[in-house]
Amino acid sequence: MSQTRFDIQSAAVIGAGTMGRGIVMSLANAGVQVLWLDNNPEMLEQALGVVGDTYAHNVRQGRIGEEQAQARRACIGKAVDYQALAEVDLVIEAVYENLELKQNIFRELDGIVKPAGILASNTSALDIDAIAAVTGRPEQVLGLHFFSPAHIMKLLEIVRGAQTSQAVLEAAKELGKRMGKISVIAGNCPGFIGNRMLKTYVREARAMLLEGAYPHQVDGALQAFGFAMGPFRMYDVVGIDLEWRARELAGKGQDEPEVQIDNRLCELGRFGQKSRMGYYRYAEGSRQAEHDPEVDALVQRESERLGYRRREVGDEEIRERCLLALVNEGAKILEEGMAESSTDIDTVYLNGYGFPADVGGPMTWADRQGLPAIRDRLNALAERHGEHWNPAELIDSLATFGGRFVDYKKEA
């Protein structure tokens, strides 16, 4: 297939939630004609109103002119059904994270969208190959993982399935450039690059709450290192209940010790900023996180209920465990070929996860520490905390030969 066949001039977005709104604006801002579909017409009307209000606000702020706002609004149209999407160059599905639902949507799209149409999912973690498998065009299926809010966040993970064609990947990269995104190609594995690494980072943060730390302390230590916000402030912003509901829906993961504090908070209706209570408290109309001693008491009760003997956890240990969790998982991602280079991993963390820019990303940080030292520190953590800390083979092999993460692809 020739690359010119995948010149994306028109698109459709399925889903009128927060992600759908941001993706629609990203496309319209780039001058792409967008059809917008949601199975709830009222929700779609409401979402169109929010988009209009956003453009009006940007005009008032002097960010764009009225003519530009009108041109962007004119790019967006409503679709009444799947049939209306037959001639678009690209469809992006942005519904909630349920594999069966996404497969049903792709099955239907495959029978309607023109043969040259690209089908993309905005999933943040689900198996792209399992989605592509229900279509007759797996080479034209990929992931386009936008970060919320999608019209503001610069990062775009372009997820290649086992059969995604190079021409489709190139077309996605070109679209990303038109939208002003910083695009990174990721392999198809649970969580791709960013969320796969985030899972290990958050696991350590949650484990340290059970062992003796408190949310404000963990966040403070990581923010002092330079993170835009610590993991618990981050969860308050995105909503603690999202993962809680996902675990409920999947019927697994809800019994893990590390998520019990989250579970108790959600049972109390403490979902984060949106409920004015989460790991922190928030005054009416404020996004300022305020330390809440009630959460400290809940953390202590829950860790003791689970049989932990609480101890002092220092700021250095917090930084050590969270950073090394990122680095070790990043090395595993490189070993498996799920990222094209360590630079791509750093790009994801600098542009999507608030990693301090002056440090240069987790893999650059590891290089500066020296890989033999990283290996030794990981081995020490494995002795204390279990085999999930065993160093990735890449760390061992490159450390032995004095190699660096940044040279991995050249030497491989």
N, C-alpha and C positions, 0 to 999 in steps of 0.2 A: 504494500500500500504506500502511495506517495504521501509525503508530509503535507503537500498543498491541499490534500483532501480534508485535512483536519484544521483548516483555517476557521477559528471560532469567532463568528460574528453575532450569533444568536444563542441564547441559552434559556433554560427553564430551571426553576428552583421549586422543589417539593417540600413543603413545610413552612409555616408562618410563625414559628416560635422565634426565640431570641437569635439563634444561629441563622435561621432562614432569613430574617430581616437583615442581618449584617452581611450575609453573602449577596443578597439582592442588591444592597447598596454598593458593595464592592464592584459588582459587575456593571451596574448603572453608572457608577463614577468613572469607569473605564470606557464608557460609551457602548457597552454591549446591550443589545436589545434583550430584555428578560421577560419571560412569561412566568407568572407566579401562581402556584396551585396549592390549595390546602383542602382537605376533606371537610373542613368546617368553614363555610362562607363567612360567618360572623368574625371568626378569628382572623381571616384574611383581610376583611375590611378594617378591622382594628389595627392590624399590622401595617396596612397601607397608610393609615392615619399617623402611626408612629413614625414611619419613614418620612412622610410629608412634614411632620413637626420637627424632625431632626434636620431636614434641609432648611426649613424656615429658621431654626435656631442658628445654623451655620451662617446663614445670610446676616442675621442680626449681629453675630459675633464678628462679621467681616471676613470670615474664612473663604466664602465663595460669594459671587454676585448673584442677583436674582435671576439673570438670564441663564447662568450655569445651573442653578437649582432647578429651573424649569426644564432645561435640557435633560437633566438627570431623571427628573420625575417622568418625563416623556418616554424614557427608555423602558419604563416598567408597565407591564400590562397584566391583567388578570386572565387566568385560564380556568375554564369551567370544568374541564375533565382531561383525562390523559390524551384523548384523541387530538386535543388542541396543541399538543407538544410534538406532533408527528414530524415537523420539518426543522426543528431546532438542531443546532450543531452539537450542543452539549446539554445534558440534564444533570443537575446536582441534587441528590436526595439529601434532605436535612431533617429527618424525623428522629424520634428518640431511639436510643440504643437497644434495639431488639432485632436479632438476626432474622427471625422468621418474618417479621414485618418488612424488613428491608428486602429480603428475598422475594416476597410477594410483589413489592413495588417494581423491582428489576425485571421480574418475569413478565409483568404487564407492559412495562416500557419496551422491552425487547421486541414485543409483537407489534408495537405501534410506531416507535421512533425510526426514522429513515435509516437505511443500512449503514450510512457513513456517520451516524450520530455516535458521540461518545457518552458513556454512562458513568457517572461518578458518585461515590458516596462520601459524605462528610463524617463518616464514623471516626471516632477517636481511638478505637481499640479493636473493633471486630474484624473477622477474617475476610479480606477482600476476595480471596479465591473462592470462599464459600458463597459469596454474593455473585461473583462472576459465573460460577458454575451453573446457575439457573438460567443463563442467557445463551444465545447462540453466537455471541460475539465477545468471548472473554478477552480477546486481544484489545478490545476497545473499552474495557472496564478498568477503573483505577480508583484510588482514594484521593480525595482533595480535602485534607484535614485543616480547616480554618481554625483560628484561635479566637476566643470571644473577648471583647466584641469584634466581630469579623471585619467590620468596615474601618476599624482603628488599628488592630494588631497587625504587625507586618509579616509575621511568620506564616508560611504555608507549607505543610508536609504533603508532598506528592507521593502517594503510596503505589508502588508497582506490584501488581499481582504476578503470578508465575508466567502468565501469557500476555501481559500488557505489552503492546508494541512500542518500539523506540519512538516511532512517529507520534504516537499518542502522548508519550511522556514529553516530547519536545513541544508539542502543541500546548500541553498544560504549563510547561515552563514559560512559554511565550505569553500565555494568558496571565500567569502570575506576574510577569514583568509589567504588562499593561495595567494591572490592578495595583501596581506599586508594592507588590509583595516581595519578600525575601524567601525564595523557594528552595527547599531541600528535598531530594529524592530519598525515600525511606523504603526499606524492604517490608514485606508483609509478615509481621509477627505481632503478638499481642501487645498493644500499646505503641507499636511502631518505634520511633526513637524517643521522643520526648516523654510520653506517658509511661513507656516501659521503664525508663530511668526514674521518673518521678515516683513510681510505685515503690522502688527500693529505698529511695530517699525518705518518703513519708513513713514507710514501715519502721525505719530506725527512729524517726521522730516520735512516732506513737509508742514504740517499745520503751523509749526513755521516759515517757510519761509514767508508764507502769513501774519502771525501775526506781523513780525518785524525782524526776524533773517535773516542771509545770509548764503549761503552754506559753505563758508570757516569757519564761526564761529561755525556752528553746527558740522562740521567735527572736528574742533580743540578741541571743548569741549569733544567729545566722544573719540578722540585719546588721550587726556590728561588723561581720565579715564583708558585708556589702550587698547582700540580697535585697531586692526591692521590698520584699516582705517575707516573713517566715511562713512555714507550712500551715500553721493554725490560723493566722490572719488570712492566708490565701483561701483556706477552706471556708472561712466566714464570708469572704467575698463571693466565691462561686456557689456556695450553698452546701452545708454539711450533709443535707438530706439527699443530694443527688446520688452519691455512692450508696448510702443507706437504702434508698428505694431500689437501686440497681441490684444490690445484694438480695433484697426481698424478692424482686422479680425473677432473678436467676435461681433462687432457692439454694444458694451456696455462699459461703464466706462469712455468714452472719455470726458464726460461733467463734471466729478467730479472736484470741485474746486482744490483739492490737486494735481491733475496731470496737471494743466494748465501751470505751469512753464516748466515741461518736454515737453509738447506739443509745446510750443513756441520755445524751444531749438531745438527740432527735425525739426520743420518747417524751421529753419535756417541752417539745416544740421549739427548741433552741436551734434553729436552722442556719443562723448566721445573720449577716447585715439585714436581710430582707425581713426577719422577724425581730430585729433590734436586740437579739440575744443569740449568741453562739458560744464560741470559746471566750468571747469578750462581750461586753455590753456596749450599746450604741444609743446615744441620746436621739430623740425625735429629729429626723431630718439630717442627722450627722453620720459621717462614715468614719469618725474617729473611734478607734478601738480603745475601750477602757477596761483595765484590769478588773476582773470580777472574782473576789475571794470565794464565792459560791462554787465556781468552776474548780478552783484549787481543792476545795473540800470534796467535790464529786470525784476528782482524779484520785485523791488519796483513798476515799472509800472504795472505789472500784479496783484499784491496784491491790488493796488489802483483801478485798473479797476474792480476788483471783489468786491469792496466796503469795504475793510478792512481798519481800522484805525491803522496804524503801531505803535508799541510801542517797548520799549527796552525789549529784551528777553535775560536773563542772562545765563551764562554757567551752573549754578546749575539747572535752570529750564529745560534746554536742556537735561541734564543727567537724571534728575528726570523723565521726561515724556517718554523718550526713553526706559529707563531701566524698569520702571513700566509697560509700554506697553508689553514688553517681558514677565515679570513675570506674569501679569494677564492672558495673553493668554496661557502661559505655564500651569497655574493652571486649566484653562478650558480644555486644552488638557488632563491633568491628570484626571479630573472629568469624561470626556467622554471615558476614557480608550484608548485614541489614542497613549499614550506612556506607557511603562511598569513601569517606575519609573521617579522620578525627576532627578536621576542620568543620565538617558538616554537623557533627555532634555539638561542637562549641557554638555554631551558628544557631542551632535549635535552642540551646539553653540561654544564649545571650538575647535572643529576640522573642522567645515565647515564655520564658520561665523566670525572668528577672535576675539572672546570674550577673554578678558585678562585672561591668564592661572592662574595668581596669585590670581585672585578673585574667581576662581573655578566654574564659570558658573552662569547664571542668577538666578537659583533657589537656589543655595548655597548662593549667594549674598543676596537674599531675606530672607533666614533663618537667616543670620547674622544680618540683620536689625531688625528682630523680626516681626513675622507675624501680631500682633496687630498694630504695627506702619505702616506696609505695607497697612493693611486694612484702617486705618485712612487716609493715604496719598491718597489712591485710592478714597475714599469717597470725599475728598476735591477736587480732580481733577474732579470728576463727577459733583460736584456743579458748578464748573467753566466752564467746557468744554463739558458737556453732558453725557447722560446715557451710552454711549459706554465705559465709565470709571468705571461703577459699578463693585465692586469687585466680582471675581468668588466666588461661594458658598464655594469652598474648602478653600479659604483664611479665610472666616468667620468662618467655622466650626472648622478648625484646630487652628485658633487663639483663639477661645473661650476655647478650651481644651488644649491650650498650645502645640499643636502638631507641627510637622515639616514636610515640604514637603518630606524629605528623608524617613520618616517613613510611608508615605501614603499607599503604597502597603501592608506593613505589617499589618497596622491597618485596612485597608478596608475589 
